[in-house]
Amino acid sequence: MQTRYRAAATALLLTATAGLAATGGTAEATGTHHTSGRAASRLVVTVKTTASGMSLSEAKIRPGNTLFKVAPHGKGGTSVQMVRLRAGYSLTQAFSDINAAFGGDVKAVRRVDKNMVFYGGASIAAKGTAAQYWGVKVDKRGTYYFVNTETNALTSLKVKGTTQKRSLPKTDGWLNAATVNNGAGNQFKVGRHDANRGWMKTTNNAQEPHFFDLGHVKRSTKPSDVSAYLSDPNAPQVPPFQAKDGAQASQQIVSPGKTVVWSYHVPQGKYLVTCFWPSKYDGMPHALMGMWKLFHLG
């Protein structure tokens, strides 16, 4: 399962953003500029990764609902994250703050939460398997960055013009984040009859960014098993309650107020969803503060 090392993967954002800042890099996007004034039924931007970098099939788009297709590459196992920086906040600052945030610096966590807007992402599947998708409303004009969280490759997309009316896929389930205890805590909310494949709709209704990491667990897994595992600093990387197939699905970081839809296909059964984003109150990973939930798919 991805729980214990999720934060470390996210921290690779800092290396990628720093690299772009140091080199003065710009977008490697290719293809047409999707800026037509007429409505479009759907816009799909393909994200391609290679041994030397990353590219997008569109160099420029208008604001609006956009579906991103992450092309399979190599052995897979990594992911793409989409992010926008607020005005006045640089890539160099993002580098410094993310590094400090995952080191327990609460002030850095708060700066990241305030100045980096996360629009979700998707896993990079192994070559020969199905592409992964996610969709989100690209709601602001400006520059958006796409980061490979393992190789540190980074590219960007320019968004200009007025909002264009475009659609996203109909969803088969929902998995949201919510805030509790007057904003001091977070929890997951899940649908009662979520399918085990199709499109998941995820809205962050909380006050902090969140991951949405799902892992298939044994049917017998109880909340006490999860609590014991998360509270044990010497616990193994693979939980004893993980299902034999090791099936996983995930949605990348989503900022408060944002909604994404994302493709998934996992076996029916019981799942554990966790978030390891650091708390803006004390820097502790959210899962260790109780942000996890057991639920069923299928």
C-alpha positions as CSV (number, residue, x, y, z in Angstrom):
1,M,0.0,0.0,0.0
2,Q,1.1,3.6,-0.5
3,T,0.4,5.0,2.9
4,R,3.8,5.3,4.7
5,Y,5.7,6.7,1.8
6,R,3.1,8.9,0.1
7,A,4.5,12.1,1.5
8,A,8.0,11.3,0.3
9,A,6.6,10.9,-3.3
10,T,4.9,14.3,-3.1
11,A,8.1,15.9,-1.8
12,L,9.6,15.3,-5.2
13,L,7.6,18.2,-6.4
14,L,10.2,20.4,-4.8
15,T,13.0,18.9,-6.9
16,A,11.1,19.3,-10.1
17,T,10.0,22.9,-9.5
18,A,13.5,23.9,-8.4
19,G,15.0,22.4,-11.5
20,L,12.6,24.4,-13.7
21,A,13.4,27.6,-11.8
22,A,17.1,27.1,-12.0
23,T,17.1,26.5,-15.8
24,G,14.4,29.0,-16.7
25,G,12.5,26.1,-18.3
26,T,9.3,26.7,-20.2
27,A,6.5,24.4,-21.4
28,E,7.3,21.5,-23.6
29,A,3.7,21.3,-24.8
30,T,3.1,20.4,-28.4
31,G,0.1,20.4,-30.7
32,T,-2.6,22.9,-31.5
33,H,-3.8,25.8,-29.4
34,H,-7.3,24.9,-28.3
35,T,-8.6,28.5,-28.1
36,S,-11.7,28.4,-30.4
37,G,-14.5,30.5,-29.3
38,R,-17.1,27.9,-29.9
39,A,-18.2,25.3,-27.3
40,A,-16.5,22.0,-27.3
41,S,-18.2,18.8,-26.2
42,R,-15.0,17.6,-24.5
43,L,-11.3,18.5,-24.5
44,V,-8.7,15.8,-23.8
45,V,-5.1,16.8,-23.2
46,T,-2.6,13.9,-23.4
47,V,0.3,13.8,-20.9
48,K,3.3,11.9,-22.2
49,T,6.4,10.9,-20.2
50,T,9.7,9.9,-21.6
51,A,13.1,9.0,-20.3
52,S,14.1,12.7,-20.8
53,G,11.0,14.6,-19.8
54,M,7.4,15.2,-20.2
55,S,5.1,16.8,-22.9
56,L,1.5,17.8,-23.4
57,S,-0.6,17.4,-26.6
58,E,-1.8,21.0,-26.2
59,A,0.3,24.1,-25.8
60,K,-2.5,26.4,-24.9
61,I,-6.2,26.0,-23.9
62,R,-9.1,28.1,-22.7
63,P,-10.4,27.7,-19.1
64,G,-13.1,25.1,-18.7
65,N,-13.6,21.4,-17.9
66,T,-10.6,19.5,-19.2
67,L,-9.9,15.7,-19.3
68,F,-6.2,14.7,-19.0
69,K,-5.0,11.4,-20.3
70,V,-1.8,10.0,-18.9
71,A,-0.2,7.8,-21.5
72,P,1.3,4.5,-20.2
73,H,5.1,4.5,-20.1
74,G,7.8,2.0,-19.1
75,K,7.1,0.0,-15.9
76,G,4.7,2.6,-14.6
77,G,4.5,3.1,-10.8
78,T,4.8,6.8,-10.6
79,S,2.3,9.7,-11.1
80,V,1.6,13.1,-12.5
81,Q,0.4,16.0,-10.4
82,M,-1.1,19.3,-11.6
83,V,-0.6,22.5,-9.7
84,R,-0.9,26.3,-10.1
85,L,1.0,28.9,-8.1
86,R,-0.7,31.9,-6.9
87,A,0.5,35.4,-8.0
88,G,3.7,36.5,-6.3
89,Y,4.7,32.9,-5.3
90,S,7.7,31.6,-7.2
91,L,8.9,28.1,-8.1
92,T,11.9,28.7,-5.9
93,Q,9.6,29.5,-2.9
94,A,7.6,26.4,-3.7
95,F,10.8,24.3,-3.6
96,S,11.8,25.7,-0.3
97,D,8.4,25.5,1.4
98,I,7.5,21.9,0.3
99,N,10.9,20.7,1.6
100,A,10.3,22.4,4.9
101,A,6.7,21.4,5.1
102,F,7.5,17.7,4.9
103,G,10.2,18.3,7.5
104,G,7.6,19.4,10.0
105,D,7.7,23.2,9.5
106,V,4.1,24.3,10.2
107,K,4.6,27.8,8.8
108,A,5.9,26.2,5.5
109,V,2.8,23.9,5.4
110,R,0.6,27.0,5.7
111,R,2.4,28.8,3.0
112,V,2.1,25.8,0.6
113,D,-1.6,25.4,1.5
114,K,-2.2,29.1,0.7
115,N,0.0,29.6,-2.4
116,M,-0.1,26.2,-4.3
117,V,-3.4,25.2,-5.8
118,F,-3.5,21.5,-6.5
119,Y,-5.8,20.2,-9.3
120,G,-5.3,16.4,-8.9
121,G,-3.5,14.0,-11.2
122,A,-3.2,10.4,-12.2
123,S,-0.9,7.4,-12.0
124,I,1.4,6.6,-14.9
125,A,0.4,3.0,-16.0
126,A,2.9,0.5,-17.3
127,K,3.3,0.3,-21.1
128,G,0.8,-2.1,-22.6
129,T,-1.9,-1.3,-20.0
130,A,-4.8,1.1,-20.0
131,A,-4.1,4.8,-19.8
132,Q,-5.2,6.7,-16.7
133,Y,-7.4,9.8,-16.8
134,W,-8.5,12.6,-14.6
135,G,-10.7,15.6,-15.3
136,V,-11.0,19.0,-13.6
137,K,-12.3,22.5,-14.2
138,V,-9.3,24.6,-15.2
139,D,-10.8,27.6,-13.6
140,K,-8.1,30.4,-13.9
141,R,-6.1,31.9,-16.6
142,G,-2.3,31.5,-16.2
143,T,0.3,28.8,-16.1
144,Y,-0.3,25.3,-14.8
145,Y,2.6,22.9,-14.0
146,F,2.6,19.1,-14.5
147,V,5.1,17.1,-12.4
148,N,6.2,13.5,-12.6
149,T,6.6,12.7,-8.9
150,E,9.4,10.2,-9.5
151,T,11.6,11.4,-12.3
152,N,11.1,15.1,-11.5
153,A,10.3,15.9,-15.1
154,L,8.1,19.0,-15.4
155,T,6.2,20.8,-18.1
156,S,3.6,23.6,-18.2
157,L,0.3,24.6,-19.9
158,K,-0.8,28.1,-20.7
159,V,-4.5,28.9,-20.1
160,K,-5.9,32.0,-21.7
161,G,-9.2,33.5,-22.8
162,T,-12.7,33.2,-21.6
163,T,-14.2,30.0,-20.1
164,Q,-15.4,27.4,-22.7
165,K,-18.3,25.1,-22.0
166,R,-17.0,21.5,-22.0
167,S,-18.1,18.3,-20.4
168,L,-16.6,15.7,-18.1
169,P,-17.5,12.0,-17.8
170,K,-20.5,10.8,-15.8
171,T,-19.3,9.3,-12.6
172,D,-19.9,5.9,-10.9
173,G,-19.0,6.7,-7.4
174,W,-17.9,9.5,-5.1
175,L,-15.2,9.9,-2.5
176,N,-14.8,13.3,-0.8
177,A,-12.9,15.0,2.0
178,A,-14.6,17.0,4.7
179,T,-13.5,19.0,7.7
180,V,-14.5,18.3,11.3
181,N,-13.9,19.8,14.8
182,N,-14.3,23.4,13.6
183,G,-11.7,22.9,10.9
184,A,-9.1,21.2,13.2
185,G,-9.7,17.8,11.8
186,N,-10.4,16.0,8.5
187,Q,-12.3,12.9,7.4
188,F,-13.4,11.0,4.3
189,K,-16.9,10.8,3.0
190,V,-17.8,7.9,0.7
191,G,-20.8,6.9,-1.4
192,R,-23.0,4.1,-0.3
193,H,-23.0,2.2,-3.6
194,D,-19.8,3.1,-5.3
195,A,-18.8,0.8,-8.2
196,N,-15.4,-0.9,-8.3
197,R,-14.6,0.5,-11.8
198,G,-15.4,3.6,-13.9
199,W,-15.2,7.2,-12.8
200,M,-14.9,8.5,-9.3
201,K,-16.0,12.0,-8.4
202,T,-13.9,13.6,-5.6
203,T,-14.5,17.0,-4.0
204,N,-12.3,18.5,-1.3
205,N,-14.8,20.1,1.0
206,A,-12.2,20.5,3.7
207,Q,-9.9,23.4,4.6
208,E,-6.6,21.7,3.6
209,P,-5.2,19.9,0.6
210,H,-5.6,16.1,0.6
211,F,-4.5,12.9,-1.1
212,F,-7.0,10.1,-1.8
213,D,-5.0,6.8,-1.7
214,L,-7.0,3.5,-1.8
215,G,-5.6,0.1,-1.0
216,H,-7.4,-3.3,-1.2
217,V,-7.5,-4.9,2.3
218,K,-8.7,-8.2,3.6
219,R,-12.4,-8.6,4.3
220,S,-11.7,-9.2,8.0
221,T,-9.8,-5.9,8.5
222,K,-11.2,-3.9,11.4
223,P,-10.7,-0.2,12.3
224,S,-8.5,-1.4,15.3
225,D,-6.1,-3.1,12.9
226,V,-5.6,0.1,10.9
227,S,-5.2,2.2,14.1
228,A,-2.6,-0.2,15.4
229,Y,-0.7,-0.2,12.1
230,L,-0.6,3.6,11.7
231,S,0.4,4.2,15.4
232,D,3.4,1.7,15.2
233,P,6.6,3.4,14.1
234,N,8.2,0.0,13.5
235,A,5.3,-1.4,11.4
236,P,6.3,-3.0,8.0
237,Q,5.8,-1.1,4.8
238,V,3.2,-3.7,3.7
239,P,0.4,-3.9,6.2
240,P,-0.5,-7.4,7.4
241,F,-4.1,-6.7,6.4
242,Q,-3.3,-5.9,2.8
243,A,-5.2,-8.1,0.3
244,K,-3.1,-10.6,-1.6
245,D,-3.7,-8.8,-5.0
246,G,-2.3,-5.6,-3.6
247,A,-4.8,-3.6,-5.7
248,Q,-4.5,0.2,-5.4
249,A,-6.1,3.3,-6.8
250,S,-5.3,6.9,-6.1
251,Q,-6.1,10.5,-6.7
252,Q,-3.3,13.0,-6.3
253,I,-3.4,16.2,-4.2
254,V,-6.6,18.2,-4.5
255,S,-6.9,21.7,-3.0
256,P,-10.0,22.9,-1.0
257,G,-12.9,23.7,-3.1
258,K,-11.7,21.7,-6.1
259,T,-13.6,18.7,-7.7
260,V,-11.9,16.1,-9.9
261,V,-13.2,13.0,-11.7
262,W,-10.8,10.1,-12.1
263,S,-10.7,6.7,-13.8
264,Y,-10.2,3.6,-11.7
265,H,-10.6,-0.2,-12.0
266,V,-10.1,-2.4,-9.0
267,P,-11.4,-5.7,-7.7
268,Q,-14.6,-5.7,-5.6
269,G,-14.0,-5.7,-1.9
270,K,-13.0,-3.7,1.2
271,Y,-10.6,-0.7,0.8
272,L,-8.7,1.6,3.1
273,V,-8.4,5.2,2.0
274,T,-5.7,7.4,3.6
275,C,-4.3,10.9,3.3
276,F,-0.7,11.8,4.4
277,W,-0.7,15.5,3.7
278,P,0.9,17.4,6.7
279,S,-1.5,19.2,9.0
280,K,-1.4,23.0,9.0
281,Y,-1.8,22.9,12.8
282,D,1.1,20.7,13.8
283,G,2.7,19.2,10.7
284,M,1.5,15.7,11.5
285,P,0.4,13.6,8.5
286,H,-3.4,13.6,8.3
287,A,-3.6,9.8,8.4
288,L,-1.9,9.7,11.8
289,M,-4.5,12.2,13.0
290,G,-7.3,9.8,12.0
291,M,-7.9,10.7,8.4
292,W,-8.6,7.3,7.0
293,K,-11.6,5.1,6.3
294,L,-12.6,1.6,5.5
295,F,-15.3,1.2,2.9
296,H,-16.5,-1.1,0.1
297,L,-16.3,-0.9,-3.6
298,G,-18.5,-2.9,-5.9
